[in-house]
Amino acid sequence: MWKWILLAVFYSLNAFANEKICLPLEPNFWNNSGLPFIAFKGEGRFGAGIGMNVQYAPIRNLRGALEAKLGKRLMYFRGWNPGGEAHVTVITPLEYFDILKSHVSMEEIAKIARAHRIQTSDLRVQGVGSGRALINDSSEETYFLLIESRNIRRFRKAVHTAFVAKGGNPSAWNPDHYFPHVTIGFTQRDLHESDGVLKDARNSLDRRFRIAPGQCNSSER
């Protein structure tokens, strides 16, 4: 009899351990067509880029829920808006500065983005991603929504076509080497591919969490 009781307790504890932590994502996260499209045209390697503007409040509230579950405060990107904002980077600053700008201007890329109606792009949320790296002897963490979008990928291929048409080396830039995401927050600084963090479901999906459009059930932890 005790054997069966112990087995029941074991399976109950195992089921609880495998239960995913629910994080709510407000449905207006997907309502972005009315937001302004902004092409950033700053100076230097990190000053210019193209992003799809997305609703900030759902990401701010998601960060608060994640902080509560983790028991720690998370910082967020303030470079494009000191008060905070949310976006899906569609052309990274380094892609533009190091490769594309030699043949295609930011104005030309922005024109292609408007033609592809970037602000109406489909966004499929794949889950919460996380990454870790040792920075200055400190273990740092970053958290983000993993995204897929057919329209954004079509846009990047169109930029590649324009780049090659103007004399760019076709192999200099691979538009398919792309990891779409929305940053939720991080400890000291965001982590990127240069830190060994690839922000896609294959490499970064954090299986501790699940995203619930709307609200989590009251019974969920």
N, CA, C and O of each residue as an XYZ file, in Angstrom:
884
protein
N       0.814     -1.211      0.000
C       0.000      0.000      0.000
C       0.848      1.261      0.000
O       0.610      2.195     -0.766
N       1.861      1.264      0.893
C       2.749      2.438      0.944
C       3.451      2.666     -0.382
O       3.740      3.801     -0.762
N       3.721      1.570     -1.082
C       4.367      1.696     -2.401
C       3.514      2.530     -3.332
O       4.022      3.405     -4.033
N       2.201      2.257     -3.342
C       1.314      2.983     -4.255
C       1.133      4.438     -3.819
O       1.005      5.329     -4.659
N       1.125      4.674     -2.526
C       1.023      6.059     -2.031
C       2.254      6.863     -2.433
O       2.141      8.003     -2.884
N       3.435      6.258     -2.265
C       4.670      6.949     -2.630
C       4.726      7.226     -4.122
O       5.177      8.291     -4.546
N       4.260      6.252     -4.931
C       4.239      6.467     -6.378
C       3.288      7.593     -6.745
O       3.597      8.392     -7.629
N       2.145      7.674     -6.091
C       1.178      8.741     -6.366
C       1.768     10.095     -6.021
O       1.610     11.057     -6.772
N       2.455     10.174     -4.873
C       3.099     11.434     -4.475
C       4.177     11.822     -5.475
O       4.293     12.986     -5.858
N       4.965     10.834     -5.896
C       6.043     11.104     -6.853
C       5.500     11.675     -8.153
O       6.017     12.674     -8.653
N       4.460     11.053     -8.708
C       3.901     11.527     -9.976
C       3.222     12.875     -9.821
O       3.228     13.676    -10.756
N       2.635     13.144     -8.658
C       2.022     14.447     -8.418
C       3.078     15.539     -8.389
O       2.894     16.596     -8.993
N       4.184     15.294     -7.692
C       5.270     16.273     -7.624
C       5.913     16.472     -8.993
O       6.281     17.588     -9.360
N       6.042     15.382     -9.741
C       6.646     15.477    -11.067
C       5.767     16.294    -12.010
O       6.269     17.085    -12.809
N       4.452     16.096    -11.911
C       3.528     16.863    -12.748
C       3.592     18.339    -12.413
O       3.537     19.185    -13.305
N       3.711     18.658    -11.109
C       3.806     20.067    -10.703
C       5.095     20.683    -11.215
O       5.112     21.827    -11.669
N       6.192     19.903    -11.138
C       7.491     20.419    -11.589
C       7.483     20.702    -13.083
O       8.163     21.613    -13.553
N       6.694     19.900    -13.842
C       6.646     20.076    -15.292
C       5.600     21.083    -15.734
O       5.501     21.388    -16.922
N       4.814     21.607    -14.794
C       3.787     22.589    -15.123
C       4.443     23.903    -15.525
O       5.323     24.406    -14.827
N       4.013     24.446    -16.640
C       4.611     25.674    -17.132
C       4.071     26.879    -16.371
O       2.913     26.897    -15.956
N       4.918     27.876    -16.194
C       4.516     29.126    -15.550
C       3.807     29.982    -16.590
O       4.356     30.266    -17.655
N       2.584     30.391    -16.273
C       1.771     31.158    -17.223
C       2.118     32.642    -17.147
O       2.205     33.213    -16.060
N       2.314     33.258    -18.311
C       2.556     34.695    -18.415
C       1.516     35.278    -19.365
O       1.409     34.822    -20.504
N       0.743     36.278    -18.925
C      -0.324     36.837    -19.764
C       0.215     37.857    -20.771
O       1.090     38.664    -20.454
N      -0.321     37.803    -21.979
C       0.011     38.783    -23.017
C      -1.290     39.391    -23.516
O      -2.130     38.704    -24.096
N      -1.445     40.691    -23.282
C      -2.687     41.367    -23.648
C      -2.913     41.304    -25.157
O      -1.975     41.491    -25.932
N      -4.156     41.041    -25.581
C      -4.444     40.859    -27.013
C      -4.107     42.064    -27.883
O      -3.865     41.901    -29.079
N      -4.084     43.274    -27.315
C      -3.771     44.426    -28.167
C      -2.301     44.465    -28.572
O      -1.882     45.368    -29.296
N      -1.515     43.491    -28.110
C      -0.133     43.359    -28.610
C      -0.124     43.250    -30.131
O       0.812     43.710    -30.785
N      -1.166     42.639    -30.693
C      -1.220     42.406    -32.136
C      -1.850     43.574    -32.906
O      -1.939     43.511    -34.132
N      -2.287     44.628    -32.224
C      -2.949     45.754    -32.889
C      -1.940     46.876    -33.143
O      -1.866     47.839    -32.380
N      -1.171     46.743    -34.216
C      -0.060     47.658    -34.448
C      -0.182     48.490    -35.723
O       0.677     49.328    -36.000
N      -1.239     48.265    -36.496
C      -1.338     48.954    -37.782
C      -1.485     50.465    -37.626
O      -1.125     51.216    -38.532
N      -2.012     50.920    -36.485
C      -2.184     52.351    -36.272
C      -0.982     53.044    -35.673
O      -0.983     54.267    -35.532
N       0.045     52.291    -35.317
C       1.250     52.889    -34.749
C       2.132     53.445    -35.860
O       2.149     52.901    -36.965
N       2.866     54.526    -35.581
C       3.723     55.099    -36.625
C       4.916     54.206    -36.939
O       5.508     53.593    -36.051
N       5.250     54.149    -38.219
C       6.474     53.463    -38.635
C       7.636     54.439    -38.494
O       7.552     55.586    -38.932
N       8.722     53.974    -37.876
C       9.862     54.855    -37.626
C      11.140     54.182    -38.121
O      11.450     53.053    -37.740
N      11.876     54.893    -38.978
C      13.212     54.454    -39.379
C      14.220     55.282    -38.597
O      14.216     56.510    -38.689
N      15.071     54.634    -37.839
C      16.050     55.343    -37.024
C      17.294     55.618    -37.866
O      17.859     54.718    -38.488
N      17.704     56.890    -37.866
C      18.777     57.323    -38.773
C      19.914     57.983    -38.009
O      20.486     58.965    -38.480
N      20.247     57.457    -36.840
C      21.323     58.022    -36.045
C      22.694     57.707    -36.621
O      22.824     57.003    -37.622
N      23.707     58.244    -35.965
C      25.085     58.061    -36.409
C      25.723     56.854    -35.719
O      25.238     56.375    -34.694
N      26.826     56.375    -36.311
C      27.588     55.293    -35.708
C      27.006     53.921    -35.992
O      25.970     53.792    -36.643
N      27.689     52.899    -35.494
C      27.316     51.514    -35.803
C      25.969     51.110    -35.208
O      25.319     50.190    -35.705
N      25.551     51.793    -34.147
C      24.316     51.394    -33.480
C      23.218     52.447    -33.590
O      22.210     52.372    -32.886
N      23.411     53.427    -34.472
C      22.476     54.540    -34.521
C      21.332     54.395    -35.496
O      20.313     55.068    -35.341
N      21.464     53.535    -36.502
C      20.447     53.442    -37.550
C      19.908     52.016    -37.648
O      20.649     51.045    -37.496
N      18.625     51.911    -37.899
C      18.007     50.596    -38.051
C      16.534     50.745    -38.368
O      15.976     51.841    -38.304
N      15.914     49.633    -38.709
C      14.482     49.609    -39.023
C      13.795     48.672    -38.037
O      14.241     47.545    -37.819
N      12.712     49.148    -37.449
C      11.964     48.314    -36.525
C      10.474     48.399    -36.797
O       9.981     49.427    -37.261
N       9.756     47.325    -36.512
C       8.299     47.354    -36.511
C       7.857     47.778    -35.119
O       8.117     47.078    -34.140
N       7.203     48.898    -35.033
C       6.711     49.434    -33.777
C       5.563     48.560    -33.263
O       4.605     48.323    -33.999
N       5.635     48.078    -32.022
C       4.540     47.286    -31.458
C       4.071     47.910    -30.149
O       4.792     48.689    -29.525
N       2.867     47.560    -29.747
C       2.260     48.127    -28.539
C       3.160     47.879    -27.329
O       3.577     46.751    -27.065
N       3.449     48.970    -26.596
C       4.385     48.852    -25.478
C       3.727     48.347    -24.196
O       4.338     47.575    -23.457
N       2.497     48.769    -23.921
C       1.859     48.403    -22.652
C       1.821     46.892    -22.418
O       2.118     46.455    -21.306
N       1.469     46.072    -23.418
C       1.471     44.619    -23.172
C       2.847     44.075    -22.806
O       2.955     43.152    -21.998
N       3.901     44.641    -23.396
C       5.259     44.182    -23.082
C       5.679     44.672    -21.706
O       6.315     43.933    -20.954
N       5.333     45.905    -21.368
C       5.637     46.436    -20.029
C       4.958     45.585    -18.952
O       5.572     45.250    -17.939
N       3.687     45.239    -19.178
C       2.962     44.431    -18.204
C       3.472     42.989    -18.167
O       3.493     42.357    -17.111
N       3.878     42.481    -19.320
C       4.476     41.141    -19.361
C       5.781     41.125    -18.582
O       6.078     40.161    -17.876
N       6.562     42.196    -18.711
C       7.812     42.285    -17.946
C       7.518     42.274    -16.439
O       8.227     41.621    -15.673
N       6.476     42.994    -16.022
C       6.120     42.992    -14.610
C       5.736     41.611    -14.108
O       6.122     41.213    -13.009
N       4.970     40.876    -14.922
C       4.583     39.515    -14.541
C       5.798     38.600    -14.467
O       5.900     37.762    -13.571
N       6.716     38.763    -15.413
C       7.926     37.939    -15.424
C       8.809     38.270    -14.227
O       9.374     37.369    -13.608
N       8.931     39.543    -13.897
C       9.713     39.940    -12.718
C       9.160     39.289    -11.456
O       9.916     38.826    -10.603
N       7.832     39.259    -11.345
C       7.202     38.656    -10.168
C       7.524     37.163    -10.082
O       7.756     36.644     -8.990
N       7.542     36.475    -11.218
C       7.829     35.045    -11.226
C       9.309     34.767    -10.944
O       9.650     33.794    -10.272
N      10.177     35.631    -11.465
C      11.621     35.429    -11.294
C      12.115     35.942     -9.949
O      13.141     35.481     -9.448
N      11.394     36.891     -9.361
C      11.836     37.498     -8.113
C      12.997     38.452     -8.301
O      13.832     38.601     -7.409
N      13.057     39.113     -9.475
C      14.137     40.070     -9.741
C      13.646     41.153    -10.692
O      12.732     40.927    -11.485
N      14.258     42.330    -10.607
C      13.913     43.416    -11.500
C      14.669     43.273    -12.808
O      15.809     42.808    -12.834
N      14.023     43.676    -13.894
C      14.639     43.625    -15.209
C      14.724     45.026    -15.788
O      13.801     45.828    -15.647
N      15.836     45.308    -16.436
C      16.007     46.566    -17.138
C      15.419     46.429    -18.540
O      15.057     45.333    -18.966
N      15.328     47.552    -19.253
C      14.779     47.509    -20.606
C      15.447     48.576    -21.469
O      16.033     49.531    -20.961
N      15.344     48.392    -22.785
C      15.996     49.259    -23.759
C      15.353     50.647    -23.761
O      14.135     50.775    -23.894
N      16.186     51.692    -23.612
C      15.699     53.072    -23.591
C      16.327     53.916    -24.691
O      16.143     55.132    -24.739
N      17.080     53.248    -25.585
C      17.826     53.999    -26.587
C      16.961     54.731    -27.595
O      17.366     55.775    -28.107
N      15.771     54.206    -27.895
C      14.889     54.842    -28.872
C      13.768     55.629    -28.208
O      13.089     56.423    -28.859
N      13.572     55.406    -26.893
C      12.581     56.165    -26.128
C      12.928     56.005    -24.649
O      12.837     54.896    -24.121
N      13.326     57.087    -23.964
C      13.722     56.966    -22.559
C      12.639     56.358    -21.670
O      12.946     55.736    -20.653
N      11.373     56.536    -22.051
C      10.286     55.995    -21.257
C       9.989     54.536    -21.532
O       9.152     53.930    -20.864
N      10.670     53.975    -22.509
C      10.443     52.584    -22.877
C       9.590     52.462    -24.128
O       8.732     53.309    -24.378
N       9.811     51.436    -24.900
C       9.041     51.145    -26.107
C       9.257     49.680    -26.462
O      10.074     48.992    -25.850
N       8.514     49.218    -27.455
C       8.659     47.827    -27.882
C       8.691     47.776    -29.398
O       7.975     48.521    -30.067
N       9.518     46.902    -29.934
C       9.637     46.789    -31.381
C      10.188     45.416    -31.763
O      10.804     44.717    -30.958
N       9.946     45.064    -33.008
C      10.627     43.936    -33.634
C      11.657     44.530    -34.584
O      11.291     45.170    -35.570
N      12.929     44.329    -34.306
C      13.956     44.831    -35.214
C      13.867     44.057    -36.527
O      13.891     42.827    -36.530
N      13.765     44.780    -37.642
C      13.672     44.097    -38.936
C      14.945     44.271    -39.768
O      15.259     43.426    -40.606
N      15.674     45.360    -39.537
C      17.038     45.520    -40.045
C      17.868     45.999    -38.862
O      17.614     47.080    -38.330
N      18.850     45.217    -38.445
C      19.615     45.588    -37.262
C      20.596     46.724    -37.592
O      20.996     46.886    -38.745
N      20.976     47.502    -36.582
C      21.957     48.569    -36.815
C      23.251     48.072    -37.449
O      23.811     48.739    -38.319
N      23.733     46.898    -37.019
C      24.991     46.392    -37.576
C      24.817     45.901    -39.008
O      25.735     46.033    -39.818
N      23.669     45.343    -39.330
C      23.417     44.947    -40.718
C      23.472     46.171    -41.620
O      24.047     46.129    -42.707
N      22.876     47.251    -41.162
C      22.868     48.460    -41.990
C      24.257     49.094    -42.062
O      24.756     49.370    -43.153
N      24.876     49.325    -40.915
C      26.135     50.075    -40.891
C      27.270     49.290    -41.541
O      28.046     49.850    -42.316
N      27.372     48.005    -41.235
C      28.505     47.205    -41.700
C      28.349     46.705    -43.130
O      29.349     46.422    -43.790
N      27.115     46.589    -43.626
C      26.916     45.943    -44.937
C      26.053     46.779    -45.879
O      26.513     47.179    -46.948
N      24.825     47.042    -45.495
C      23.847     47.561    -46.449
C      24.095     48.995    -46.876
O      23.856     49.335    -48.035
N      24.571     49.855    -45.971
C      24.655     51.277    -46.275
C      25.630     51.587    -47.397
O      25.576     52.670    -47.980
N      26.516     50.657    -47.707
C      27.461     50.896    -48.800
C      26.763     50.948    -50.153
O      27.301     51.500    -51.113
N      25.550     50.367    -50.230
C      24.849     50.342    -51.512
C      23.385     50.801    -51.430
O      22.812     51.213    -52.439
N      22.788     50.733    -50.255
C      21.374     51.109    -50.112
C      21.243     52.068    -48.932
O      21.709     51.772    -47.831
N      20.619     53.200    -49.160
C      20.470     54.199    -48.093
C      19.334     53.811    -47.145
O      18.488     52.981    -47.480
N      19.329     54.416    -45.973
C      18.249     54.166    -45.023
C      16.915     54.642    -45.592
O      15.877     54.028    -45.344
N      16.941     55.730    -46.349
C      15.710     56.230    -46.973
C      15.141     55.197    -47.946
O      13.928     55.001    -48.007
N      16.026     54.533    -48.712
C      15.573     53.514    -49.663
C      15.001     52.296    -48.934
O      13.995     51.724    -49.353
N      15.659     51.908    -47.834
C      15.166     50.763    -47.068
C      13.815     51.092    -46.433
O      12.914     50.253    -46.403
N      13.684     52.317    -45.926
C      12.416     52.745    -45.324
C      11.292     52.736    -46.362
O      10.152     52.389    -46.052
N      11.626     53.121    -47.597
C      10.622     53.102    -48.661
C      10.148     51.676    -48.938
O       8.959     51.443    -49.157
N      11.078     50.729    -48.927
C      10.716     49.322    -49.123
C       9.850     48.846    -47.959
O       8.895     48.093    -48.155
N      10.186     49.286    -46.756
C       9.412     48.888    -45.574
C       7.972     49.392    -45.672
O       7.030     48.672    -45.343
N       7.814     50.634    -46.127
C       6.456     51.183    -46.263
C       5.678     50.440    -47.352
O       4.479     50.195    -47.219
N       6.383     50.086    -48.432
C       5.717     49.339    -49.506
C       5.252     47.966    -49.018
O       4.254     47.436    -49.506
N       5.970     47.401    -48.065
C       5.589     46.099    -47.505
C       4.674     46.243    -46.294
O       4.328     45.255    -45.648
N       4.288     47.470    -45.993
C       3.358     47.738    -44.885
C       3.818     47.019    -43.612
O       3.109     46.197    -43.033
N       5.031     47.371    -43.213
C       5.654     46.716    -42.067
C       4.770     46.741    -40.829
O       4.731     45.768    -40.076
N       4.062     47.844    -40.613
C       3.256     47.960    -39.400
C       2.049     47.013    -39.372
O       1.416     46.836    -38.331
N       1.745     46.418    -40.501
C       0.635     45.445    -40.524
C       1.157     44.007    -40.567
O       0.390     43.076    -40.815
N       2.437     43.826    -40.332
C       3.039     42.488    -40.432
C       2.393     41.501    -39.467
O       2.028     41.847    -38.343
N       2.261     40.261    -39.939
C       1.784     39.171    -39.089
C       2.838     38.871    -38.027
O       4.033     38.849    -38.320
N       2.397     38.642    -36.808
C       3.307     38.289    -35.715
C       2.803     37.017    -35.047
O       1.734     37.009    -34.436
N       3.570     35.957    -35.164
C       3.219     34.696    -34.505
C       4.141     34.501    -33.320
O       5.349     34.334    -33.488
N       3.575     34.521    -32.118
C       4.363     34.373    -30.889
C       4.630     32.891    -30.651
O       3.700     32.089    -30.564
N       5.908     32.536    -30.548
C       6.302     31.142    -30.359
C       6.563     30.785    -28.900
O       6.685     29.610    -28.553
N       6.647     31.800    -28.055
C       6.904     31.553    -26.635
C       7.875     32.570    -26.079
O       8.235     33.538    -26.748
N       8.290     32.341    -24.858
C       9.296     33.198    -24.212
C      10.664     32.588    -24.432
O      10.862     31.391    -24.226
N      11.607     33.415    -24.852
C      12.982     32.977    -24.993
C      13.838     33.596    -23.901
O      13.505     34.647    -23.354
N      14.926     32.943    -23.595
C      15.870     33.496    -22.629
C      17.285     33.138    -23.044
O      17.514     32.154    -23.748
N      18.227     33.953    -22.597
C      19.630     33.705    -22.883
C      20.483     34.136    -21.712
O      20.114     35.032    -20.952
N      21.616     33.496    -21.575
C      22.529     33.808    -20.477
C      23.948     33.889    -21.010
O      24.317     33.193    -21.956
N      24.734     34.753    -20.385
C      26.140     34.881    -20.756
C      26.905     35.455    -19.575
O      26.349     36.175    -18.746
N      28.182     35.125    -19.513
C      29.056     35.652    -18.471
C      29.685     36.942    -18.991
O      30.485     36.918    -19.926
N      29.318     38.067    -18.380
C      29.803     39.378    -18.783
C      30.528     40.011    -17.606
O      29.928     40.260    -16.560
N      31.840     40.275    -17.780
C      32.646     40.866    -16.698
C      32.502     40.076    -15.398
O      32.304     40.642    -14.323
N      32.608     38.749    -15.526
C      32.539     37.823    -14.386
C      31.172     37.813    -13.705
O      31.051     37.344    -12.574
N      30.152     38.319    -14.373
C      28.802     38.297    -13.817
C      27.869     37.590    -14.788
O      27.911     37.843    -15.992
N      27.027     36.702    -14.264
C      26.076     35.982    -15.106
C      24.884     36.878    -15.407
O      24.130     37.248    -14.506
N      24.720     37.223    -16.678
C      23.638     38.119    -17.089
C      22.583     37.334    -17.860
O      22.870     36.307    -18.475
N      21.345     37.849    -17.809
C      20.214     37.165    -18.435
C      19.412     38.140    -19.287
O      19.353     39.334    -18.995
N      18.797     37.618    -20.340
C      17.885     38.404    -21.158
C      16.649     37.563    -21.457
O      16.731     36.341    -21.585
N      15.505     38.231    -21.565
C      14.233     37.556    -21.833
C      13.525     38.265    -22.978
O      13.593     39.489    -23.088
N      12.844     37.502    -23.832
C      12.252     38.084    -25.037
C      11.125     37.196    -25.548
O      11.076     35.998    -25.270
N      10.224     37.814    -26.300
C       9.195     37.059    -27.006
C       9.779     36.558    -28.316
O      10.330     37.339    -29.092
N       9.664     35.278    -28.563
C      10.100     34.703    -29.837
C       8.989     34.914    -30.860
O       7.830     34.578    -30.616
N       9.361     35.477    -32.012
C       8.389     35.886    -33.025
C       8.725     35.237    -34.363
O       9.893     35.005    -34.674
N       7.693     34.947    -35.149
C       7.883     34.640    -36.567
C       6.944     35.534    -37.373
O       5.848     35.862    -36.920
N       7.385     35.928    -38.578
C       6.572     36.801    -39.428
C       6.923     36.573    -40.887
O       8.063     36.787    -41.299
N       5.940     36.136    -41.670
C       6.175     35.939    -43.100
C       6.439     37.274    -43.794
O       7.308     37.362    -44.661
N       5.692     38.312    -43.414
C       5.832     39.598    -44.096
C       7.198     40.219    -43.857
O       7.807     40.757    -44.782
N       7.684     40.150    -42.628
C       9.003     40.721    -42.337
C      10.085     39.978    -43.112
O      11.029     40.595    -43.605
N       9.956     38.678    -43.220
C      10.951     37.925    -43.992
C      10.876     38.283    -45.476
O      11.906     38.342    -46.148
N       9.678     38.521    -45.992
C       9.556     38.975    -47.385
C      10.223     40.333    -47.567
O      10.910     40.565    -48.563
N      10.023     41.218    -46.617
C      10.649     42.537    -46.665
C      12.170     42.421    -46.708
O      12.814     43.099    -47.509
N      12.744     41.590    -45.878
C      14.200     41.440    -45.849
C      14.730     40.909    -47.187
O      15.794     41.327    -47.642
N      14.005     40.010    -47.801
C      14.418     39.514    -49.122
C      14.354     40.637    -50.162
O      15.192     40.694    -51.062
N      13.365     41.527    -50.043
C      13.263     42.658    -50.970
C      14.425     43.614    -50.781
O      14.935     44.167    -51.756
N      14.856     43.817    -49.534
C      16.027     44.664    -49.279
C      17.270     44.020    -49.891
O      18.110     44.714    -50.465
N      17.390     42.712    -49.773
C      18.537     42.012    -50.373
C      18.538     42.186    -51.886
O      19.591     42.396    -52.488
N      17.365     42.098    -52.500
C      17.259     42.284    -53.951
C      17.729     43.676    -54.344
O      18.459     43.826    -55.324
N      17.321     44.699    -53.592
C      17.737     46.080    -53.876
C      19.237     46.248    -53.676
O      19.900     46.944    -54.447
N      19.767     45.611    -52.642
C      21.196     45.677    -52.342
C      22.011     45.098    -53.501
O      23.000     45.698    -53.924
N      21.606     43.949    -54.007
C      22.322     43.300    -55.113
C      22.152     44.111    -56.400
O      23.098     44.243    -57.177
N      20.956     44.652    -56.629
C      20.705     45.435    -57.845
C      21.588     46.667    -57.923
O      21.868     47.165    -59.013
N      22.031     47.163    -56.768
C      22.880     48.351    -56.737
C      24.363     47.998    -56.626
O      25.190     48.857    -56.320
N      24.687     46.743    -56.874
C      26.087     46.348    -56.919
C      26.604     45.630    -55.699
O      27.794     45.325    -55.625
N      25.736     45.349    -54.730
C      26.173     44.637    -53.534
C      26.465     43.180    -53.809
O      25.847     42.565    -54.678
N      27.405     42.630    -53.070
C      27.761     41.218    -53.195
C      26.629     40.373    -52.616
O      26.305     40.520    -51.438
N      26.019     39.490    -53.414
C      24.881     38.699    -52.912
C      25.193     37.909    -51.649
O      24.316     37.701    -50.810
N      26.444     37.467    -51.514
C      26.801     36.654    -50.348
C      27.244     37.493    -49.151
O      27.569     36.939    -48.101
N      27.261     38.819    -49.294
C      27.699     39.681    -48.194
C      26.667     39.748    -47.076
O      27.002     40.007    -45.920
N      25.414     39.512    -47.435
C      24.339     39.592    -46.442
C      23.293     38.534    -46.734
O      22.781     38.444    -47.849
N      22.982     37.743    -45.737
C      21.967     36.692    -45.870
C      20.692     37.154    -45.156
O      20.659     37.179    -43.926
N      19.647     37.521    -45.900
C      18.428     38.013    -45.250
C      17.722     36.955    -44.412
O      16.896     37.291    -43.563
N      18.039     35.673    -44.640
C      17.409     34.605    -43.865
C      18.090     34.367    -42.520
O      17.558     33.655    -41.668
N      19.274     34.968    -42.331
C      19.947     34.871    -41.028
C      19.326     35.944    -40.132
O      19.821     37.067    -40.035
N      18.241     35.564    -39.490
C      17.402     36.563    -38.834
C      16.678     35.905    -37.666
O      16.163     34.793    -37.788
N      16.645     36.603    -36.530
C      16.067     36.065    -35.307
C      15.050     37.062    -34.736
O      15.360     37.786    -33.790
N      13.854     37.103    -35.298
C      12.870     38.110    -34.864
C      12.391     37.872    -33.427
O      12.109     36.742    -33.029
N      12.308     38.944    -32.677
C      11.912     38.854    -31.275
C      11.501     40.230    -30.782
O      11.768     41.238    -31.437
N      10.860     40.269    -29.639
C      10.570     41.516    -28.922
C      11.203     41.393    -27.549
O      10.864     40.487    -26.788
N      12.112     42.287    -27.226
C      12.786     42.232    -25.934
C      11.801     42.546    -24.812
O      11.061     43.529    -24.870
N      11.807     41.689    -23.786
C      10.992     41.930    -22.593
C      11.810     42.663    -21.543
O      11.370     43.680    -21.006
N      12.986     42.156    -21.252
C      13.854     42.798    -20.267
C      15.118     41.989    -20.067
O      15.249     40.873    -20.570
N      16.049     42.573    -19.323
C      17.340     41.929    -19.106
C      17.910     42.415    -17.782
O      17.383     43.354    -17.184
N      18.989     41.778    -17.319
C      19.554     42.135    -16.018
C      20.392     43.411    -16.108
O      19.947     44.463    -15.648
N      21.579     43.346    -16.682
C      22.406     44.555    -16.792
C      22.421     45.142    -18.194
O      22.405     46.361    -18.366
N      22.452     44.269    -19.195
C      22.376     44.723    -20.581
C      21.796     43.602    -21.420
O      21.814     42.436    -21.024
N      21.283     43.969    -22.585
C      20.740     42.954    -23.478
C      21.872     42.090    -24.020
O      23.015     42.537    -24.113
N      21.552     40.869    -24.372
C      22.521     39.939    -24.930
C      22.151     39.653    -26.381
O      20.975     39.595    -26.738
N      23.188     39.475    -27.215
C      22.972     39.338    -28.649
C      23.756     38.141    -29.186
O      24.360     37.383    -28.428
N      23.732     37.993    -30.488
C      24.455     36.894    -31.126
C      25.937     36.949    -30.798
O      26.578     35.909    -30.642
N      26.487     38.150    -30.692
C      27.905     38.304    -30.360
C      28.226     37.775    -28.961
O      29.383     37.491    -28.651
N      27.192     37.644    -28.114
C      27.368     37.072    -26.772
C      27.063     35.581    -26.754
O      27.133     34.941    -25.705
N      26.725     35.026    -27.923
C      26.398     33.615    -28.002
C      24.926     33.301    -27.831
O      24.558     32.145    -27.623
N      24.066     34.332    -27.918
C      22.627     34.132    -27.741
C      21.931     34.265    -29.091
O      21.915     35.347    -29.677
N      21.359     33.179    -29.582
C      20.578     33.174    -30.821
C      19.098     33.164    -30.447
O      18.614     32.230    -29.808
N      18.395     34.206    -30.850
C      17.031     34.405    -30.361
C      15.999     33.781    -31.303
O      15.236     34.475    -31.975
N      16.005     32.450    -31.324
C      14.974     31.714    -32.044
C      14.526     30.536    -31.199
O      15.158     30.197    -30.199
N      13.418     29.908    -31.615
C      12.827     28.840    -30.802
C      13.759     27.646    -30.672
O      13.761     26.964    -29.648
N      14.548     27.392    -31.704
C      15.435     26.233    -31.661
C      16.508     26.375    -30.588
O      16.874     25.397    -29.937
N      17.013     27.597    -30.404
C      18.145     27.808    -29.506
C      17.784     28.410    -28.152
O      18.523     28.226    -27.185
N      16.660     29.126    -28.063
C      16.421     29.938    -26.871
C      15.077     29.735    -26.195
O      14.815     30.388    -25.185
N      14.209     28.864    -26.700
C      12.892     28.705    -26.093
C      13.035     28.283    -24.635
O      13.672     27.274    -24.329
N      12.438     29.064    -23.742
C      12.478     28.776    -22.306
C      11.211     28.003    -21.944
O      10.126     28.578    -21.851
N      11.358     26.717    -21.744
C      10.205     25.841    -21.550
C       9.592     25.954    -20.157
O       8.623     25.260    -19.850
N      10.140     26.809    -19.323
C       9.506     27.044    -18.018
C       8.207     27.824    -18.163
O       7.331     27.746    -17.302
N       8.085     28.584    -19.263
C       6.981     29.525    -19.388
C       6.057     29.175    -20.555
O       6.458     28.522    -21.518
N       4.824     29.622    -20.438
C       3.912     29.607    -21.568
C       3.194     30.950    -21.621
O       2.904     31.546    -20.584
N       2.910     31.423    -22.824
C       2.214     32.683    -23.034
C       0.711     32.422    -23.155
O       0.279     31.547    -23.905
N      -0.069     33.187    -22.411
C      -1.523     33.092    -22.485
C      -2.064     34.417    -23.026
O      -2.000     35.431    -22.332
N      -2.602     34.428    -24.265
C      -3.237     35.651    -24.765
C      -4.407     36.037    -23.864
O      -5.343     35.259    -23.678
N      -4.343     37.227    -23.315
C      -5.389     37.653    -22.383
C      -4.927     37.485    -20.956
O      -4.009     38.178    -20.516
N      -5.551     36.570    -20.219
C      -5.229     36.357    -18.814
C      -4.973     34.888    -18.530
O      -5.494     34.003    -19.207
N      -4.153     34.650    -17.506
C      -3.955     33.285    -17.034
C      -5.143     32.897    -16.160
O      -5.773     33.755    -15.541
N      -5.442     31.607    -16.112
C      -6.478     31.125    -15.199
C      -6.032     31.330    -13.761
O      -4.839     31.265    -13.467
N      -6.964     31.574    -12.876
C      -6.640     31.837    -11.472
C      -5.950     30.644    -10.821
O      -5.231     30.808     -9.835
N      -6.163     29.444    -11.363
C      -5.560     28.240    -10.786
C      -4.122     28.030    -11.238
O      -3.407     27.198    -10.678
N      -3.690     28.790    -12.262
C      -2.337     28.604    -12.785
C      -1.346     29.384    -11.949
O      -1.631     30.471    -11.447
N      -0.158     28.783    -11.817
C       0.860     29.464    -11.021
C       1.604     30.488    -11.856
O       2.502     31.162    -11.351
